[in-house]
Amino acid sequence: MDDERPFDDKALQFDRLWDGITPKGVNRTKSLKFRQYILEHVRQMRRPLNRENARRYWMGELQKEIADRDNF
């Protein structure tokens, strides 16, 4: 059960950053900066630029997928 906690926290962190949610409210500028940063990494991996691929990058799934593919 404790093993799932870091992923839940990381997924929640992604959602908050994607939506620009801060303790003081919603910060649209912060949201746009985060999206631009993450989507640039997704673009460099030659994946479609969408929220799902951005989440997979943030969680490390895209990197693992590429590493697994390169090992075969």
TORDORO-403537 format. One record per residue: chain; residue number from 1; z negated, x, y negated of N, C-alpha, C, O, CB in turn. Coordinates in nm, 4 decimals. Glycine has a CB too. Layout:
// residues N
+------+-------+----------+----------+----------+----------+----------+----------+----------+----------+----------+----------+----------+----------+----------+----------+----------+
! filo ! mimar !     n.c3 !     n.c1 !     n.c2 !    ca.c3 !    ca.c1 !    ca.c2 !     c.c3 !     c.c1 !     c.c2 !     o.c3 !     o.c1 !     o.c2 !    cb.c3 !    cb.c1 !    cb.c2 !
+------+-------+----------+----------+----------+----------+----------+----------+----------+----------+----------+----------+----------+----------+----------+----------+----------+
!    A !   NUM !        Z !        X !        Y !        Z !        X !        Y !        Z !        X !        Y !        Z !        X !        Y !        Z !        X !        Y !
...
+------+-------+----------+----------+----------+----------+----------+----------+----------+----------+----------+----------+----------+----------+----------+----------+----------+
//
This chain:
// residues 72
+------+-------+----------+----------+----------+----------+----------+----------+----------+----------+----------+----------+----------+----------+----------+----------+----------+
! filo ! mimar !     n.c3 !     n.c1 !     n.c2 !    ca.c3 !    ca.c1 !    ca.c2 !     c.c3 !     c.c1 !     c.c2 !     o.c3 !     o.c1 !     o.c2 !    cb.c3 !    cb.c1 !    cb.c2 !
+------+-------+----------+----------+----------+----------+----------+----------+----------+----------+----------+----------+----------+----------+----------+----------+----------+
!    A !     1 !   0.0000 !   0.0820 !   0.1188 !   0.0000 !   0.0000 !   0.0000 !   0.0000 !   0.0867 !  -0.1256 !   0.0695 !   0.0551 !  -0.2222 !  -0.1201 !  -0.0935 !   0.0004 !
!    A !     2 !  -0.0769 !   0.1954 !  -0.1256 !  -0.0813 !   0.2832 !  -0.2417 !   0.0518 !   0.3537 !  -0.2650 !   0.0828 !   0.3920 !  -0.3778 !  -0.1914 !   0.3856 !  -0.2251 !
!    A !     3 !   0.1308 !   0.3712 !  -0.1587 !   0.2597 !   0.4384 !  -0.1721 !   0.3570 !   0.3577 !  -0.2571 !   0.4447 !   0.4154 !  -0.3215 !   0.3200 !   0.4639 !  -0.0350 !
!    A !     4 !   0.3433 !   0.2264 !  -0.2584 !   0.4346 !   0.1413 !  -0.3341 !   0.3980 !   0.1363 !  -0.4817 !   0.4833 !   0.1040 !  -0.5643 !   0.4353 !   0.0011 !  -0.2766 !
!    A !     5 !   0.2771 !   0.1665 !  -0.5163 !   0.2289 !   0.1542 !  -0.6540 !   0.3101 !   0.2371 !  -0.7544 !   0.3485 !   0.1841 !  -0.8587 !   0.0838 !   0.1958 !  -0.6605 !
!    A !     6 !   0.3376 !   0.3655 !  -0.7266 !   0.4157 !   0.4432 !  -0.8249 !   0.5539 !   0.3832 !  -0.8517 !   0.6007 !   0.3848 !  -0.9656 !   0.4320 !   0.5868 !  -0.7763 !
!    A !     7 !   0.6195 !   0.3302 !  -0.7478 !   0.7505 !   0.2692 !  -0.7677 !   0.7389 !   0.1428 !  -0.8512 !   0.8236 !   0.1164 !  -0.9366 !   0.8161 !   0.2378 !  -0.6333 !
!    A !     8 !   0.6334 !   0.0638 !  -0.8268 !   0.6132 !  -0.0569 !  -0.9065 !   0.5914 !  -0.0198 !  -1.0530 !   0.6475 !  -0.0827 !  -1.1427 !   0.4931 !  -0.1383 !  -0.8528 !
!    A !     9 !   0.5094 !   0.0829 !  -1.0766 !   0.4832 !   0.1277 !  -1.2129 !   0.6102 !   0.1793 !  -1.2791 !   0.6361 !   0.1517 !  -1.3963 !   0.3759 !   0.2362 !  -1.2135 !
!    A !    10 !   0.6885 !   0.2543 !  -1.2032 !   0.8106 !   0.3108 !  -1.2586 !   0.9124 !   0.2008 !  -1.2884 !   0.9812 !   0.2060 !  -1.3903 !   0.8704 !   0.4141 !  -1.1621 !
!    A !    11 !   0.9223 !   0.1020 !  -1.2008 !   1.0134 !  -0.0102 !  -1.2235 !   0.9695 !  -0.0900 !  -1.3464 !   1.0530 !  -0.1314 !  -1.4268 !   1.0192 !  -0.1018 !  -1.0988 !
!    A !    12 !   0.8402 !  -0.1112 !  -1.3605 !   0.7871 !  -0.1823 !  -1.4763 !   0.8136 !  -0.1032 !  -1.6048 !   0.8483 !  -0.1600 !  -1.7083 !   0.6362 !  -0.2078 !  -1.4592 !
!    A !    13 !   0.7966 !   0.0284 !  -1.5959 !   0.8235 !   0.1145 !  -1.7108 !   0.9712 !   0.1036 !  -1.7513 !   1.0031 !   0.0953 !  -1.8699 !   0.7866 !   0.2620 !  -1.6784 !
!    A !    14 !   1.0605 !   0.1036 !  -1.6520 !   1.2034 !   0.0893 !  -1.6814 !   1.2304 !  -0.0414 !  -1.7544 !   1.2996 !  -0.0433 !  -1.8562 !   1.2865 !   0.0958 !  -1.5521 !
!    A !    15 !   1.1754 !  -0.1511 !  -1.7020 !   1.1989 !  -0.2825 !  -1.7636 !   1.1494 !  -0.2852 !  -1.9082 !   1.2164 !  -0.3391 !  -1.9962 !   1.1293 !  -0.3933 !  -1.6822 !
!    A !    16 !   1.0331 !  -0.2276 !  -1.9320 !   0.9790 !  -0.2255 !  -2.0682 !   1.0651 !  -0.1411 !  -2.1611 !   1.0925 !  -0.1817 !  -2.2740 !   0.8359 !  -0.1722 !  -2.0676 !
!    A !    17 !   1.1076 !  -0.0250 !  -2.1150 !   1.1915 !   0.0607 !  -2.1986 !   1.3284 !  -0.0042 !  -2.2231 !   1.3803 !  -0.0004 !  -2.3346 !   1.2090 !   0.1993 !  -2.1327 !
!    A !    18 !   1.3858 !  -0.0633 !  -2.1190 !   1.5168 !  -0.1274 !  -2.1308 !   1.5131 !  -0.2395 !  -2.2340 !   1.6069 !  -0.2567 !  -2.3118 !   1.5623 !  -0.1823 !  -1.9947 !
!    A !    19 !   1.4040 !  -0.3153 !  -2.2338 !   1.3892 !  -0.4273 !  -2.3263 !   1.3267 !  -0.3870 !  -2.4593 !   1.3190 !  -0.4689 !  -2.5509 !   1.3062 !  -0.5348 !  -2.2627 !
!    A !    20 !   1.2818 !  -0.2619 !  -2.4714 !   1.2235 !  -0.2144 !  -2.5965 !   1.0842 !  -0.2679 !  -2.6229 !   1.0426 !  -0.2782 !  -2.7382 !   1.3121 !  -0.2511 !  -2.7101 !
!    A !    21 !   1.0118 !  -0.3021 !  -2.5177 !   0.8772 !  -0.3583 !  -2.5335 !   0.7772 !  -0.2458 !  -2.5561 !   0.7655 !  -0.1537 !  -2.4752 !   0.8370 !  -0.4425 !  -2.4094 !
!    A !    22 !   0.7055 !  -0.2549 !  -2.6671 !   0.6032 !  -0.1571 !  -2.7027 !   0.4723 !  -0.2318 !  -2.7269 !   0.4724 !  -0.3545 !  -2.7360 !   0.6451 !  -0.0740 !  -2.8289 !
!    A !    23 !   0.3618 !  -0.1602 !  -2.7373 !   0.2346 !  -0.2286 !  -2.7671 !   0.2382 !  -0.3085 !  -2.8973 !   0.1641 !  -0.4056 !  -2.9122 !   0.1224 !  -0.1271 !  -2.7743 !
!    A !    24 !   0.3230 !  -0.2689 !  -2.9910 !   0.3316 !  -0.3386 !  -3.1196 !   0.4348 !  -0.4511 !  -3.1200 !   0.4506 !  -0.5199 !  -3.2208 !   0.3649 !  -0.2400 !  -3.2288 !
!    A !    25 !   0.5050 !  -0.4707 !  -3.0088 !   0.6072 !  -0.5754 !  -3.0018 !   0.7381 !  -0.5194 !  -2.9494 !   0.7396 !  -0.4172 !  -2.8809 !   0.6286 !  -0.6392 !  -3.1393 !
!    A !    26 !   0.8464 !  -0.5854 !  -2.9811 !   0.9785 !  -0.5431 !  -2.9343 !   1.0422 !  -0.4518 !  -3.0381 !   1.0493 !  -0.4851 !  -3.1563 !   1.0696 !  -0.6656 !  -2.9062 !
!    A !    27 !   1.0882 !  -0.3364 !  -2.9919 !   1.1511 !  -0.2379 !  -3.0789 !   1.2960 !  -0.2213 !  -3.0337 !   1.3237 !  -0.1491 !  -2.9379 !   1.0742 !  -0.1009 !  -3.0756 !
!    A !    28 !   1.3869 !  -0.2872 !  -3.1019 !   1.5291 !  -0.2876 !  -3.0643 !   1.5885 !  -0.1471 !  -3.0678 !   1.6685 !  -0.1124 !  -2.9809 !   1.6085 !  -0.3797 !  -3.1577 !
!    A !    29 !   1.5517 !  -0.0669 !  -3.1649 !   1.6048 !   0.0691 !  -3.1769 !   1.5648 !   0.1539 !  -3.0565 !   1.6464 !   0.2285 !  -3.0022 !   1.5552 !   0.1350 !  -3.3069 !
!    A !    30 !   1.4397 !   0.1420 !  -3.0157 !   1.3924 !   0.2176 !  -2.8999 !   1.4677 !   0.1754 !  -2.7736 !   1.5025 !   0.2587 !  -2.6899 !   1.2407 !   0.1979 !  -2.8809 !
!    A !    31 !   1.4918 !   0.0461 !  -2.7613 !   1.5665 !  -0.0066 !  -2.6482 !   1.7077 !   0.0515 !  -2.6439 !   1.7538 !   0.0964 !  -2.5390 !   1.5722 !  -0.1590 !  -2.6549 !
!    A !    32 !   1.7755 !   0.0503 !  -2.7577 !   1.9131 !   0.1014 !  -2.7629 !   1.9201 !   0.2509 !  -2.7331 !   2.0121 !   0.2964 !  -2.6651 !   1.9742 !   0.0736 !  -2.8999 !
!    A !    33 !   1.8242 !   0.3268 !  -2.7831 !   1.8208 !   0.4708 !  -2.7556 !   1.8018 !   0.4969 !  -2.6067 !   1.8697 !   0.5816 !  -2.5486 !   1.7085 !   0.5385 !  -2.8359 !
!    A !    34 !   1.7092 !   0.4239 !  -2.5455 !   1.6841 !   0.4414 !  -2.4026 !   1.8079 !   0.4046 !  -2.3215 !   1.8464 !   0.4771 !  -2.2298 !   1.5639 !   0.3564 !  -2.3580 !
!    A !    35 !   1.8698 !   0.2923 !  -2.3552 !   1.9895 !   0.2504 !  -2.2823 !   2.1012 !   0.3532 !  -2.2942 !   2.1681 !   0.3845 !  -2.1957 !   2.0379 !   0.1153 !  -2.3332 !
!    A !    36 !   2.1212 !   0.4053 !  -2.4144 !   2.2246 !   0.5058 !  -2.4348 !   2.1958 !   0.6313 !  -2.3520 !   2.2863 !   0.6876 !  -2.2903 !   2.2354 !   0.5415 !  -2.5837 !
!    A !    37 !   2.0708 !   0.6741 !  -2.3509 !   2.0297 !   0.7933 !  -2.2760 !   2.0551 !   0.7761 !  -2.1255 !   2.1166 !   0.8617 !  -2.0620 !   1.8806 !   0.8231 !  -2.3012 !
!    A !    38 !   2.0073 !   0.6649 !  -2.0701 !   2.0210 !   0.6409 !  -1.9265 !   2.1666 !   0.6185 !  -1.8881 !   2.2136 !   0.6737 !  -1.7886 !   1.9367 !   0.5206 !  -1.8842 !
!    A !    39 !   2.2379 !   0.5388 !  -1.9652 !   2.3773 !   0.5094 !  -1.9307 !   2.4657 !   0.6333 !  -1.9404 !   2.5666 !   0.6418 !  -1.8704 !   2.4319 !   0.4000 !  -2.0216 !
!    A !    40 !   2.4307 !   0.7285 !  -2.0246 !   2.5060 !   0.8548 !  -2.0293 !   2.4908 !   0.9300 !  -1.8969 !   2.5876 !   0.9872 !  -1.8468 !   2.4575 !   0.9435 !  -2.1477 !
!    A !    41 !   2.3720 !   0.9302 !  -1.8410 !   2.3507 !   0.9943 !  -1.7109 !   2.4275 !   0.9205 !  -1.6014 !   2.4860 !   0.9832 !  -1.5132 !   2.2003 !   0.9989 !  -1.6766 !
!    A !    42 !   2.4272 !   0.7891 !  -1.6071 !   2.5000 !   0.7092 !  -1.5084 !   2.6502 !   0.7369 !  -1.5211 !   2.7201 !   0.7491 !  -1.4205 !   2.4701 !   0.5571 !  -1.5271 !
!    A !    43 !   2.6989 !   0.7466 !  -1.6439 !   2.8413 !   0.7757 !  -1.6664 !   2.8792 !   0.9096 !  -1.6057 !   2.9856 !   0.9225 !  -1.5450 !   2.8739 !   0.7753 !  -1.8168 !
!    A !    44 !   2.7926 !   1.0096 !  -1.6215 !   2.8205 !   1.1419 !  -1.5668 !   2.8247 !   1.1410 !  -1.4141 !   2.8850 !   1.2291 !  -1.3528 !   2.7161 !   1.2411 !  -1.6149 !
!    A !    45 !   2.7617 !   1.0431 !  -1.3537 !   2.7655 !   1.0291 !  -1.2080 !   2.8832 !   0.9438 !  -1.1627 !   2.8991 !   0.9143 !  -1.0442 !   2.6352 !   0.9682 !  -1.1575 !
!    A !    46 !   2.9656 !   0.9048 !  -1.2603 !   3.0861 !   0.8257 !  -1.2344 !   3.0554 !   0.6938 !  -1.1643 !   3.1196 !   0.6572 !  -1.0658 !   3.1835 !   0.9060 !  -1.1508 !
!    A !    47 !   2.9576 !   0.6248 !  -1.2165 !   2.9193 !   0.4925 !  -1.1680 !   2.9437 !   0.3912 !  -1.2790 !   2.9467 !   0.4283 !  -1.3964 !   2.7703 !   0.4901 !  -1.1219 !
!    A !    48 !   2.9612 !   0.2638 !  -1.2440 !   2.9754 !   0.1607 !  -1.3472 !   2.8521 !   0.1558 !  -1.4370 !   2.7391 !   0.1704 !  -1.3902 !   2.9990 !   0.0231 !  -1.2827 !
!    A !    49 !   2.8749 !   0.1356 !  -1.5646 !   2.7660 !   0.1336 !  -1.6616 !   2.7049 !  -0.0058 !  -1.6681 !   2.7512 !  -0.0915 !  -1.7434 !   2.8158 !   0.1774 !  -1.8009 !
!    A !    50 !   2.6016 !  -0.0275 !  -1.5895 !   2.5318 !  -0.1555 !  -1.5913 !   2.3831 !  -0.1334 !  -1.5677 !   2.3394 !  -0.0235 !  -1.5338 !   2.5900 !  -0.2512 !  -1.4851 !
!    A !    51 !   2.3068 !  -0.2397 !  -1.5865 !   2.1612 !  -0.2288 !  -1.5766 !   2.1175 !  -0.1875 !  -1.4360 !   2.0246 !  -0.1081 !  -1.4213 !   2.0955 !  -0.3616 !  -1.6147 !
!    A !    52 !   2.1828 !  -0.2399 !  -1.3337 !   2.1440 !  -0.2082 !  -1.1958 !   2.1606 !  -0.0589 !  -1.1665 !   2.0723 !   0.0024 !  -1.1065 !   2.2275 !  -0.2909 !  -1.0964 !
!    A !    53 !   2.2720 !  -0.0006 !  -1.2079 !   2.2918 !   0.1424 !  -1.1863 !   2.1961 !   0.2248 !  -1.2722 !   2.1514 !   0.3315 !  -1.2303 !   2.4367 !   0.1811 !  -1.2169 !
!    A !    54 !   2.1651 !   0.1762 !  -1.3908 !   2.0675 !   0.2445 !  -1.4755 !   1.9310 !   0.2448 !  -1.4075 !   1.8614 !   0.3463 !  -1.4080 !   2.0588 !   0.1772 !  -1.6145 !
!    A !    55 !   1.8927 !   0.1313 !  -1.3492 !   1.7652 !   0.1221 !  -1.2777 !   1.7649 !   0.2155 !  -1.1565 !   1.6661 !   0.2841 !  -1.1303 !   1.7383 !  -0.0236 !  -1.2332 !
!    A !    56 !   1.8761 !   0.2173 !  -1.0833 !   1.8851 !   0.3041 !  -0.9653 !   1.8750 !   0.4514 !  -1.0060 !   1.8154 !   0.5314 !  -0.9340 !   2.0176 !   0.2786 !  -0.8892 !
!    A !    57 !   1.9322 !   0.4871 !  -1.1196 !   1.9202 !   0.6246 !  -1.1691 !   1.7744 !   0.6539 !  -1.2035 !   1.7212 !   0.7576 !  -1.1639 !   2.0112 !   0.6473 !  -1.2933 !
!    A !    58 !   1.7100 !   0.5644 !  -1.2763 !   1.5721 !   0.5823 !  -1.3199 !   1.4782 !   0.5981 !  -1.2003 !   1.3844 !   0.6776 !  -1.2050 !   1.5280 !   0.4640 !  -1.4064 !
!    A !    59 !   1.5031 !   0.5229 !  -1.0937 !   1.4189 !   0.5257 !  -0.9749 !   1.4539 !   0.6423 !  -0.8825 !   1.3836 !   0.6669 !  -0.7845 !   1.4314 !   0.3947 !  -0.8997 !
!    A !    60 !   1.5615 !   0.7137 !  -0.9130 !   1.5999 !   0.8293 !  -0.8323 !   1.6901 !   0.7956 !  -0.7152 !   1.7223 !   0.8832 !  -0.6349 !   1.4782 !   0.8970 !  -0.7813 !
!    A !    61 !   1.7313 !   0.6709 !  -0.7042 !   1.8138 !   0.6292 !  -0.5912 !   1.9555 !   0.6857 !  -0.5982 !   2.0111 !   0.7244 !  -0.4954 !   1.8195 !   0.4782 !  -0.5849 !
!    A !    62 !   2.0143 !   0.6910 !  -0.7165 !   2.1503 !   0.7462 !  -0.7292 !   2.1526 !   0.8944 !  -0.6945 !   2.2437 !   0.9411 !  -0.6261 !   2.2042 !   0.7249 !  -0.8718 !
!    A !    63 !   2.0529 !   0.9683 !  -0.7416 !   2.0469 !   1.1108 !  -0.7126 !   2.0321 !   1.1342 !  -0.5619 !   2.0959 !   1.2233 !  -0.5058 !   1.9304 !   1.1763 !  -0.7891 !
!    A !    64 !   1.9474 !   1.0533 !  -0.4969 !   1.9254 !   1.0660 !  -0.3518 !   2.0541 !   1.0334 !  -0.2767 !   2.0898 !   1.1016 !  -0.1807 !   1.8102 !   0.9725 !  -0.3046 !
!    A !    65 !   2.1231 !   0.9288 !  -0.3210 !   2.2490 !   0.8878 !  -0.2580 !   2.3522 !   1.0005 !  -0.2661 !   2.4211 !   1.0289 !  -0.1680 !   2.3041 !   0.7598 !  -0.3252 !
!    A !    66 !   2.3628 !   1.0634 !  -0.3808 !   2.4582 !   1.1735 !  -0.3982 !   2.4172 !   1.2942 !  -0.3144 !   2.5023 !   1.3585 !  -0.2530 !   2.4686 !   1.2132 !  -0.5468 !
!    A !    67 !   2.2888 !   1.3255 !  -0.3113 !   2.2405 !   1.4382 !  -0.2308 !   2.2660 !   1.4147 !  -0.0820 !   2.3065 !   1.5060 !  -0.0101 !   2.0905 !   1.4611 !  -0.2554 !
!    A !    68 !   2.2419 !   1.2917 !  -0.0363 !   2.2676 !   1.2582 !   0.1044 !   2.4161 !   1.2691 !   0.1369 !   2.4529 !   1.3178 !   0.2438 !   2.2173 !   1.1164 !   0.1360 !
!    A !    69 !   2.5008 !   1.2243 !   0.0457 !   2.6446 !   1.2313 !   0.0679 !   2.6923 !   1.3763 !   0.0733 !   2.7789 !   1.4107 !   0.1538 !   2.7190 !   1.1553 !  -0.0420 !
!    A !    70 !   2.6362 !   1.4602 !  -0.0116 !   2.6771 !   1.6010 !  -0.0159 !   2.6284 !   1.6797 !   0.1043 !   2.6861 !   1.7834 !   0.1373 !   2.6260 !   1.6658 !  -0.1420 !
!    A !    71 !   2.5235 !   1.6327 !   0.1705 !   2.4703 !   1.7032 !   0.2871 !   2.5523 !   1.6800 !   0.4122 !   2.5353 !   1.7515 !   0.5109 !   2.3286 !   1.6611 !   0.3123 !
!    A !    72 !   2.6415 !   1.5811 !   0.4103 !   2.7243 !   1.5538 !   0.5278 !   2.8605 !   1.6085 !   0.5126 !   2.9432 !   1.5943 !   0.6027 !   2.7328 !   1.4081 !   0.5548 !
+------+-------+----------+----------+----------+----------+----------+----------+----------+----------+----------+----------+----------+----------+----------+----------+----------+
//
